[in-house]
Amino acid sequence: MKKTAIKFLLSFMCVAAAVPASAQFNLKKAIGGATKAVQAATLTDAQMAEYVKESVDWMDKNNPVTPDDNPYTIRLKKLTEGITEADGIPLNFKVYDVIDVNAFACPDGSVRVFSSLMDIMSDDELLGIIGHEIGHVMKHHSKNAFRTQLLTDALKDGIASTGGKAAALTESQLGTLGSGLINAKFSQKQENEADNCGYDFLVSKGKNPWGMVMAFEKFLKMEGENGGKSSYVSKMFSSHPETQARIDKMTKRCQADGFQRPAAEKTK
């Protein structure tokens, strides 16, 4: 039986809510308000990269990642063959064997797909979702969202650094950042930008962009069936009309560019 999705994140979030904010970071790194403002403004890309890597490594360690010989891993590896970078950002792909329907991409190019999403998506649809998530990375939406959370959370008190090295994060802080990476919500404008960027990315890699349309159509059906209760559906689509508008827009692009819609596949 699959493990409960990201249950460690929930437990850490509950702990964080139950204790004073000052207990969520190393008190030895606590600093005054004026200094915090300066550090927030001067957080470097190198420090950001350290925090992202630490958060991704922590999530991989605390989630059931499917091994190389697992059917999910084999399928994802086959689907993403030749997709190694996006605007110079190296990409890496892993599957979390969990029950939630979800997928996300991190600023460092780490793409994580949940097995339950793979269960309900055809290969074309899954590639469409991956393209969309990579679009968020290429447009720097993921990076900006991570930076905002890092600097507006209690974590900002732990960003004191020496010699340019970012301060170590606590388990609770890593859980909070990990949750933010998974559940980041973007504006409708950003979602549309990710659609278009993801479309162009898929085409550049020789993939059929119709998969994005087909995935959106399936999500629209899910919205109608369960009221949009799926966390991934609610994250990607803020309203029913907007979902249909995005489908229509991507459909017109596919047709104008002469791509043929693939025949419907059975989900794996």
C-alpha contacts under 8 A as a table, 3 or more apart, distances in Angstrom:
res1	aa1	res2	aa2	distance
2	K	97	D	6.36
2	K	98	V	5.60
2	K	99	I	6.40
3	K	64	P	7.60
3	K	97	D	7.23
3	K	98	V	5.57
3	K	99	I	7.01
4	T	7	K	5.72
4	T	98	V	5.99
4	T	99	I	6.11
5	A	98	V	4.66
5	A	99	I	5.43
5	A	100	D	5.73
6	I	9	L	5.47
6	I	10	L	7.05
6	I	63	N	6.62
6	I	98	V	7.54
7	K	10	L	5.22
7	K	11	S	6.44
8	F	11	S	5.20
8	F	12	F	6.27
8	F	62	N	7.26
8	F	175	G	7.51
9	L	12	F	5.21
9	L	13	M	6.10
9	L	175	G	5.20
9	L	176	T	7.02
9	L	178	G	7.36
9	L	179	S	6.21
10	L	13	M	5.07
10	L	14	C	6.19
11	S	14	C	5.14
11	S	15	V	6.31
12	F	15	V	5.03
12	F	16	A	6.13
12	F	171	E	7.91
12	F	172	S	5.50
12	F	175	G	5.93
12	F	176	T	7.30
13	M	16	A	5.01
13	M	17	A	6.26
13	M	172	S	7.32
13	M	175	G	7.08
13	M	176	T	6.43
14	C	17	A	5.15
14	C	18	A	6.32
15	V	18	A	5.12
15	V	19	V	6.57
15	V	172	S	7.76
16	A	19	V	5.71
16	A	20	P	7.84
16	A	21	A	7.62
16	A	24	Q	6.70
16	A	172	S	6.71
17	A	20	P	7.74
19	V	23	A	6.55
19	V	24	Q	7.66
20	P	23	A	5.51
20	P	24	Q	7.28
21	A	24	Q	5.47
21	A	25	F	7.93
21	A	154	A	6.67
22	S	25	F	6.37
22	S	27	L	7.24
22	S	154	A	7.80
23	A	26	N	7.35
23	A	27	L	7.46
24	Q	154	A	7.05
24	Q	155	L	7.74
24	Q	170	T	7.69
24	Q	172	S	6.82
24	Q	173	Q	7.00
25	F	29	K	7.75
25	F	30	A	7.83
25	F	154	A	7.31
25	F	155	L	6.64
25	F	157	D	7.03
25	F	158	G	6.05
25	F	169	L	7.64
25	F	170	T	6.67
25	F	173	Q	7.48
26	N	29	K	5.57
26	N	30	A	6.92
26	N	158	G	6.58
26	N	170	T	7.68
27	L	30	A	4.99
29	K	157	D	6.74
29	K	158	G	5.48
29	K	159	I	7.62
29	K	160	A	5.96
30	A	157	D	5.34
30	A	158	G	6.45
30	A	160	A	7.83
31	I	35	T	6.56
31	I	36	K	6.59
31	I	157	D	6.46
31	I	160	A	7.84
32	G	35	T	5.45
32	G	36	K	6.23
33	G	36	K	5.02
33	G	37	A	6.41
34	A	37	A	5.34
34	A	38	V	6.68
35	T	38	V	5.19
35	T	39	Q	6.23
36	K	39	Q	5.10
36	K	40	A	6.02
36	K	156	K	6.98
36	K	157	D	6.77
37	A	40	A	5.14
37	A	41	A	6.32
38	V	41	A	5.21
38	V	42	T	6.25
39	Q	42	T	5.03
39	Q	43	L	5.99
39	Q	159	I	7.23
39	Q	160	A	7.37
40	A	43	L	5.56
40	A	151	L	6.06
40	A	156	K	7.05
43	L	47	Q	6.49
43	L	48	M	7.09
44	T	47	Q	5.19
44	T	48	M	6.23
45	D	48	M	4.87
45	D	49	A	6.08
46	A	49	A	5.08
46	A	50	E	6.38
47	Q	50	E	5.04
47	Q	51	Y	6.36
47	Q	164	G	7.48
47	Q	165	K	6.70
47	Q	166	A	5.33
48	M	51	Y	5.19
48	M	52	V	6.19
48	M	147	R	7.21
49	A	52	V	5.12
49	A	53	K	6.08
49	A	108	D	7.01
50	E	53	K	5.23
50	E	54	E	6.09
50	E	166	A	6.94
51	Y	54	E	5.11
51	Y	55	S	6.12
51	Y	166	A	7.47
52	V	55	S	5.12
52	V	56	V	6.14
52	V	106	C	7.57
52	V	107	P	7.15
52	V	108	D	6.89
52	V	146	F	7.99
53	K	56	V	5.15
53	K	57	D	5.97
53	K	108	D	7.19
54	E	57	D	5.21
54	E	58	W	6.08
54	E	174	L	7.77
55	S	58	W	5.11
55	S	59	M	6.26
55	S	174	L	5.60
55	S	175	G	7.88
55	S	177	L	6.59
55	S	178	G	5.84
56	V	59	M	5.11
56	V	60	D	6.19
56	V	106	C	7.90
56	V	110	S	7.57
56	V	178	G	7.13
57	D	60	D	5.15
57	D	61	K	6.17
58	W	61	K	5.08
58	W	62	N	6.17
58	W	174	L	7.08
59	M	62	N	5.10
59	M	63	N	5.91
59	M	175	G	7.98
59	M	178	G	6.50
60	D	63	N	5.38
60	D	64	P	7.48
60	D	65	V	6.57
61	K	64	P	7.80
63	N	96	Y	6.46
63	N	97	D	7.87
64	P	96	Y	5.57
64	P	97	D	5.57
64	P	98	V	7.33
65	V	94	K	6.78
65	V	95	V	5.66
65	V	96	Y	4.72
65	V	97	D	6.17
66	T	70	N	5.99
66	T	72	Y	7.07
66	T	73	T	6.21
66	T	94	K	7.42
66	T	95	V	5.73
66	T	96	Y	6.28
66	T	97	D	6.21
67	P	70	N	5.41
67	P	73	T	6.73
68	D	73	T	5.79
68	D	74	I	6.76
69	D	73	T	6.86
69	D	74	I	6.57
70	N	73	T	5.29
70	N	74	I	6.20
71	P	74	I	5.02
71	P	75	R	6.02
72	Y	75	R	5.19
72	Y	76	L	6.19
72	Y	95	V	6.89
72	Y	115	S	6.82
72	Y	118	M	7.74
73	T	76	L	5.18
73	T	77	K	5.98
73	T	94	K	7.02
73	T	95	V	6.30
74	I	77	K	5.17
74	I	78	K	6.18
75	R	78	K	5.19
75	R	79	L	6.21
76	L	79	L	5.06
76	L	80	T	6.12
76	L	93	F	7.69
76	L	94	K	7.89
76	L	95	V	7.80
77	K	80	T	5.30
77	K	81	E	5.96
77	K	93	F	7.67
78	K	81	E	5.30
79	L	123	D	7.05
79	L	127	L	7.15
80	T	83	I	5.27
80	T	84	T	7.96
80	T	127	L	7.86
81	E	84	T	7.72
82	G	205	K	7.44
83	I	91	L	7.42
83	I	205	K	6.75
84	T	90	P	5.93
84	T	91	L	5.16
84	T	92	N	7.20
85	E	88	G	5.75
85	E	89	I	5.22
85	E	90	P	4.31
85	E	91	L	5.01
85	E	109	G	7.79
86	A	89	I	5.05
86	A	90	P	6.61
86	A	91	L	7.05
86	A	109	G	7.86
86	A	134	I	7.56
86	A	138	M	6.74
86	A	201	F	7.74
87	D	138	M	6.73
89	I	108	D	6.80
89	I	109	G	5.95
90	P	108	D	7.46
90	P	109	G	5.76
91	L	108	D	7.66
91	L	109	G	4.46
91	L	110	S	5.78
91	L	111	V	7.05
92	N	109	G	6.29
92	N	110	S	5.00
92	N	111	V	6.02
93	F	110	S	6.13
93	F	111	V	4.86
93	F	112	R	5.87
93	F	113	V	7.68
94	K	111	V	6.58
94	K	112	R	5.12
94	K	113	V	6.44
95	V	112	R	5.73
95	V	113	V	4.92
95	V	114	F	5.58
95	V	115	S	6.25
96	Y	112	R	6.88
96	Y	113	V	6.24
96	Y	114	F	4.82
96	Y	115	S	6.01
97	D	114	F	6.07
97	D	115	S	5.01
97	D	116	S	7.47
98	V	114	F	6.07
98	V	115	S	6.05
98	V	116	S	6.53
99	I	114	F	7.54
99	I	115	S	7.18
99	I	116	S	5.42
100	D	114	F	6.86
100	D	116	S	6.03
100	D	117	L	7.35
101	V	114	F	6.31
101	V	115	S	7.69
101	V	116	S	5.26
101	V	117	L	4.50
101	V	230	S	7.08
101	V	231	S	7.46
101	V	232	Y	6.32
102	N	113	V	6.56
102	N	114	F	5.51
102	N	116	S	7.65
102	N	117	L	5.88
102	N	231	S	7.46
102	N	232	Y	5.25
103	A	111	V	7.56
103	A	112	R	5.67
103	A	113	V	4.42
103	A	114	F	5.82
103	A	117	L	7.50
103	A	129	I	7.91
103	A	130	I	7.75
103	A	133	E	7.72
103	A	182	I	7.48
103	A	232	Y	7.61
104	F	111	V	5.92
104	F	112	R	5.54
104	F	113	V	6.71
104	F	133	E	6.03
104	F	181	L	7.29
104	F	182	I	5.86
105	A	109	G	6.40
105	A	110	S	5.63
105	A	111	V	4.27
105	A	112	R	6.28
105	A	133	E	5.57
105	A	134	I	6.16
105	A	136	H	7.63
105	A	137	V	6.74
105	A	142	S	7.51
105	A	181	L	7.85
106	C	109	G	5.45
106	C	110	S	5.18
106	C	111	V	6.40
106	C	137	V	6.68
106	C	142	S	6.16
106	C	143	K	7.45
106	C	181	L	6.74
107	P	110	S	7.31
107	P	137	V	5.55
107	P	140	H	7.23
107	P	142	S	5.51
107	P	143	K	4.94
109	G	134	I	7.72
109	G	137	V	7.15
111	V	130	I	7.83
111	V	133	E	8.00
111	V	134	I	7.82
113	V	117	L	7.19
113	V	118	M	7.53
114	F	117	L	5.45
114	F	118	M	6.67
115	S	118	M	4.99
115	S	119	D	6.26
116	S	119	D	4.93
116	S	120	I	6.82
117	L	120	I	5.58
117	L	121	M	6.29
118	M	121	M	5.21
118	M	122	S	7.48
118	M	126	L	6.86
118	M	267	T	7.89
118	M	268	K	7.27
119	D	267	T	6.31
119	D	268	K	5.77
120	I	267	T	5.61
120	I	268	K	7.32
121	M	124	D	7.91
121	M	125	E	5.60
121	M	126	L	5.64
121	M	215	A	7.31
121	M	267	T	5.40
121	M	268	K	7.37
122	S	125	E	5.15
122	S	126	L	6.05
122	S	264	A	7.98
122	S	265	E	5.76
122	S	266	K	6.29
122	S	267	T	4.62
122	S	268	K	6.64
123	D	126	L	5.15
123	D	127	L	6.23
123	D	265	E	7.76
123	D	267	T	7.69
124	D	127	L	5.22
124	D	128	G	6.28
124	D	208	N	7.52
124	D	210	W	7.46
124	D	211	G	4.40
124	D	212	M	7.66
124	D	214	M	7.79
124	D	262	P	7.86
125	E	128	G	4.99
125	E	129	I	6.40
125	E	211	G	4.29
125	E	212	M	5.91
125	E	213	V	7.80
125	E	214	M	5.75
125	E	215	A	4.62
126	L	129	I	5.15
126	L	130	I	6.24
126	L	211	G	7.15
126	L	212	M	8.00
126	L	215	A	7.16
127	L	130	I	4.98
127	L	131	G	6.01
127	L	211	G	6.37
127	L	212	M	7.30
128	G	131	G	5.09
128	G	132	H	6.26
128	G	198	G	7.79
128	G	199	Y	7.92
128	G	202	L	7.78
128	G	209	P	6.44
128	G	210	W	7.37
128	G	211	G	4.55
128	G	212	M	3.72
128	G	213	V	7.43
128	G	214	M	7.91
128	G	215	A	6.55
129	I	132	H	5.06
129	I	133	E	6.26
129	I	211	G	7.83
129	I	212	M	6.09
129	I	215	A	6.81
130	I	133	E	5.14
130	I	134	I	6.14
131	G	134	I	5.15
131	G	135	G	6.13
131	G	198	G	4.43
131	G	199	Y	6.69
131	G	201	F	6.62
131	G	202	L	5.99
131	G	212	M	7.69
132	H	135	G	4.93
132	H	136	H	6.75
132	H	194	A	5.48
132	H	195	D	5.41
132	H	197	C	7.40
132	H	198	G	4.51
132	H	199	Y	7.29
132	H	212	M	7.47
133	E	136	H	5.29
133	E	137	V	6.87
133	E	194	A	7.08
133	E	198	G	7.25
134	I	137	V	5.02
134	I	138	M	6.23
134	I	194	A	7.67
134	I	198	G	6.30
135	G	138	M	5.05
135	G	139	K	6.10
135	G	193	E	7.47
135	G	194	A	4.32
135	G	195	D	6.76
135	G	196	N	7.64
135	G	197	C	4.94
135	G	198	G	4.38
135	G	201	F	7.45
136	H	139	K	5.26
136	H	140	H	6.13
136	H	141	H	5.10
136	H	142	S	5.83
136	H	190	Q	7.64
136	H	191	E	7.77
136	H	193	E	7.78
136	H	194	A	5.06
136	H	197	C	7.96
136	H	198	G	7.95
137	V	140	H	4.97
137	V	141	H	6.03
137	V	142	S	5.40
137	V	143	K	6.97
138	M	141	H	7.70
138	M	197	C	7.45
139	K	142	S	8.00
139	K	193	E	7.46
139	K	194	A	7.02
139	K	197	C	7.52
140	H	143	K	5.10
140	H	144	N	6.11
141	H	144	N	5.26
141	H	145	A	6.09
141	H	186	F	7.68
141	H	190	Q	7.17
142	S	145	A	5.18
142	S	146	F	6.12
142	S	181	L	7.66
142	S	184	A	7.80
143	K	146	F	5.19
143	K	147	R	6.14
144	N	147	R	5.07
144	N	148	T	6.08
145	A	148	T	5.14
145	A	149	Q	6.26
145	A	184	A	7.03
146	F	149	Q	5.23
146	F	150	L	6.08
146	F	177	L	7.58
146	F	180	G	7.21
146	F	181	L	6.86
147	R	150	L	5.04
147	R	151	L	6.18
148	T	151	L	5.32
148	T	152	T	5.94
149	Q	152	T	5.30
149	Q	153	D	5.69
149	Q	177	L	7.41
149	Q	180	G	7.37
150	L	153	D	5.66
150	L	155	L	5.90
150	L	156	K	6.23
150	L	177	L	7.36
151	L	154	A	7.74
151	L	155	L	6.66
151	L	156	K	4.84
152	T	155	L	7.56
152	T	156	K	6.58
153	D	156	K	6.05
154	A	157	D	5.89
154	A	158	G	7.77
155	L	158	G	5.26
155	L	159	I	6.88
155	L	173	Q	6.69
156	K	159	I	5.40
157	D	160	A	7.12
158	G	167	A	6.28
158	G	168	A	7.81
158	G	169	L	7.39
159	I	166	A	6.32
159	I	167	A	5.48
160	A	166	A	7.12
160	A	167	A	6.00
161	S	164	G	5.98
161	S	165	K	5.52
161	S	166	A	5.22
161	S	167	A	5.47
162	T	165	K	5.73
162	T	166	A	7.55
169	L	173	Q	5.94
169	L	174	L	6.32
170	T	173	Q	5.13
170	T	174	L	6.19
171	E	174	L	5.12
171	E	175	G	6.17
172	S	175	G	5.07
172	S	176	T	6.28
173	Q	176	T	5.06
173	Q	177	L	6.20
174	L	177	L	5.12
174	L	178	G	5.91
175	G	178	G	5.05
175	G	179	S	6.11
176	T	179	S	5.17
176	T	180	G	6.29
177	L	180	G	4.92
177	L	181	L	6.29
178	G	181	L	5.13
178	G	182	I	6.36
179	S	182	I	5.19
179	S	183	N	5.96
180	G	183	N	5.23
180	G	184	A	5.33
181	L	184	A	5.57
183	N	231	S	7.90
183	N	232	Y	7.92
183	N	235	K	7.13
184	A	235	K	7.47
185	K	235	K	5.52
185	K	236	M	7.33
186	F	189	K	7.98
186	F	190	Q	5.82
186	F	191	E	6.31
186	F	235	K	7.63
186	F	236	M	7.64
187	S	190	Q	5.11
187	S	191	E	6.22
188	Q	191	E	5.00
188	Q	192	N	6.15
188	Q	237	F	7.92
188	Q	238	S	7.40
189	K	192	N	5.17
189	K	193	E	6.20
190	Q	193	E	4.93
190	Q	194	A	6.11
191	E	194	A	5.03
191	E	195	D	6.16
191	E	236	M	7.11
192	N	195	D	4.96
192	N	196	N	6.35
192	N	246	R	7.24
193	E	196	N	5.27
193	E	197	C	5.99
194	A	197	C	5.03
194	A	198	G	5.61
195	D	198	G	5.17
195	D	199	Y	6.01
195	D	250	M	7.77
196	N	199	Y	5.03
196	N	200	D	6.31
196	N	250	M	7.91
197	C	200	D	5.19
197	C	201	F	6.10
198	G	201	F	4.91
198	G	202	L	6.13
199	Y	202	L	5.31
199	Y	203	V	6.31
199	Y	209	P	5.65
199	Y	212	M	7.61
200	D	203	V	5.15
200	D	204	S	6.11
201	F	204	S	5.08
201	F	205	K	6.40
202	L	205	K	5.16
202	L	206	G	6.42
202	L	207	K	5.00
202	L	208	N	6.77
202	L	209	P	6.04
203	V	206	G	5.08
203	V	207	K	5.26
203	V	208	N	6.44
203	V	209	P	6.45
204	S	207	K	7.43
208	N	211	G	6.50
208	N	259	F	6.94
209	P	212	M	5.76
209	P	213	V	7.48
209	P	254	C	6.78
209	P	259	F	7.77
210	W	213	V	5.21
210	W	214	M	6.28
210	W	250	M	7.91
210	W	251	T	7.36
210	W	254	C	6.36
210	W	259	F	7.44
210	W	260	Q	7.67
210	W	261	R	5.78
210	W	262	P	7.27
211	G	214	M	4.99
211	G	215	A	6.04
211	G	262	P	8.00
212	M	215	A	5.17
212	M	216	F	6.23
212	M	250	M	7.72
213	V	216	F	5.14
213	V	217	E	6.20
213	V	247	I	5.57
213	V	250	M	6.16
213	V	251	T	6.37
214	M	217	E	5.07
214	M	218	K	6.34
215	A	218	K	5.11
215	A	219	F	6.29
216	F	219	F	4.96
216	F	220	L	6.10
216	F	243	T	7.27
216	F	247	I	6.36
217	E	220	L	4.99
217	E	221	K	6.34
217	E	247	I	6.95
218	K	221	K	5.09
218	K	222	M	6.28
219	F	222	M	4.84
219	F	223	E	6.12
219	F	233	V	6.29
220	L	223	E	5.00
220	L	224	G	6.51
220	L	240	H	7.41
220	L	243	T	6.65
220	L	244	Q	7.55
221	K	224	G	5.19
221	K	225	E	6.28
222	M	225	E	4.99
222	M	226	N	6.03
222	M	227	G	7.54
222	M	228	G	6.63
222	M	233	V	7.81
223	E	226	N	5.66
223	E	227	G	5.00
223	E	228	G	4.12
223	E	229	K	7.41
223	E	233	V	7.14
223	E	240	H	7.64
224	G	227	G	5.54
224	G	228	G	7.01
225	E	228	G	7.75
226	N	229	K	5.84
226	N	230	S	7.66
228	G	231	S	7.76
228	G	233	V	5.96
228	G	234	S	5.64
229	K	233	V	7.28
229	K	234	S	6.65
230	S	233	V	5.23
230	S	234	S	6.19
231	S	234	S	5.25
231	S	235	K	5.98
232	Y	235	K	4.96
232	Y	236	M	6.20
233	V	236	M	5.35
233	V	237	F	5.93
234	S	237	F	5.32
234	S	238	S	6.10
235	K	238	S	6.96
237	F	240	H	7.26
237	F	242	E	6.97
237	F	243	T	5.91
238	S	242	E	7.11
238	S	243	T	7.84
239	S	242	E	5.40
239	S	243	T	6.48
240	H	243	T	5.21
240	H	244	Q	6.65
241	P	244	Q	5.31
241	P	245	A	6.22
242	E	245	A	4.93
242	E	246	R	6.18
243	T	246	R	5.27
243	T	247	I	6.34
244	Q	247	I	5.00
244	Q	248	D	6.14
245	A	248	D	5.09
245	A	249	K	6.13
246	R	249	K	5.09
246	R	250	M	6.17
247	I	250	M	5.35
247	I	251	T	5.98
248	D	251	T	5.06
248	D	252	K	6.24
249	K	252	K	5.31
249	K	253	R	6.45
250	M	253	R	5.03
250	M	254	C	6.24
251	T	254	C	5.19
251	T	255	Q	6.21
252	K	255	Q	5.12
252	K	256	A	5.93
253	R	256	A	5.12
253	R	257	D	6.06
254	C	257	D	5.25
254	C	258	G	6.27
254	C	259	F	5.38
254	C	260	Q	7.71
255	Q	258	G	5.12
255	Q	259	F	5.99
255	Q	260	Q	7.54
256	A	259	F	7.85
